[in-house]
Amino acid sequence: MRTQMTATRCGWATSPLLVEYHDREWGVDIADDRRHFEFLILEGAQAGLSWETVLRRRGAYRRAFAGFDPRRVARFDDAKARSLLADAGIIRNRLKIASAIGNARAFLAVAREHGSFDAYLRSFAPRRPRRAPRTLADIPAESPESVALSKDLRRRGFTFVGPVVMYAHMQAVGLVNDHLASCYRRASGRGSRGGAANSPRRPAAGASPRDRATAGTRTRR
């Protein structure tokens, strides 16, 4: 049996922090709304930055954003937003902080309407499987499903939820399985509902799927 030290992984897992995220979280099917909200905050914070930069600040975000409890974040007022702008542990961007608070309120509205945010999200899951990618270049940056999801979220008042961001979310929570065919986690990924149609955009060689568009579609709100 291969150990984690000798296992073949997706090529973007190039640091100890990214390896841990790749091995323990990326592509694992989750149904917990708080975890969904956590990723939405972190993904919004990433716009224009690397995913590793955000992961290094994850603990600070957990403390600053009430353990990623959307009910508590939805009650943040202007004074709280100003205090977050002074928090050196997080990315101090006024628009991103306002987005996290506004998205919490929209998130709760979606959960009330659909029973849970997870149930809503799964209504956008791909219906047909996609062949396992052989290289990072085979992984799309977005999909028809993520485009539709992004459009609907923005209609509901969410921000920092462009198609690339939402495709990254679908990868992270297992709605698509984009572990490479050679990756030892491929069989463990529960995104067996399938991937999405190929997109003309492609990640840079060796880049994390989340980092493929730090400019352009990833920053679209």
Summary of the structure (lengths in Angstrom):
residues: 221
radius of gyration: 16.7
end to end distance: 44.5
largest distance: 54.0
contacts: 715
relative contact order: 0.18
helix: 49%
strand: 0%
